[in-house]
């Protein structure tokens, strides 16, 4: 999924429901559980969250997925919001950009995020968490994860955690 663009346009309705098209340049998932395997999200741009993928109250399963050169305000590669529970296995986030937080990955508002055998490298955020940002009661669990060469302009080039985030790390390497 490449070269997607989503810009803010107000009051678009489909079957009586408002469509928020300013997030999820490659894919937008709301209250769903997509299974994504052997997929690349590349060169997608949005004005809000999730340059490659945005999930709201969703539980996606990702395996062998790459997020590369995507851009968003928050979550350059991927953003998960409000009770989302994504499981990521063999996923790579590289060279994604956030204008605010979470260059590679952004999780906010009670998300339970599981990362296993994930690489987060070369991502940037103008705010916090060049690699990953977790905020507002999220419970991320990382196993066998490499976080390398990410840059956060305000704080935390690797992982930024705030507002009662309960982070669990097992066999994780974080390098500059």
Secondary structure, 3 states (H helix, E strand, C coil): CECCEECCCCCCEECCEECCCCCCCCEEEECCCCEEEEEEEECCEECCECCCEEEECCCCEEEEEEEECCEECECCCEEEECCCCCEEECCEEECCEECCCCCCEEEECCCCCEEEEEEEECCEECCECCCEEEECCCCCEEEEEEEECCEECCECCCEEEECCCCCEEEEEEEEC
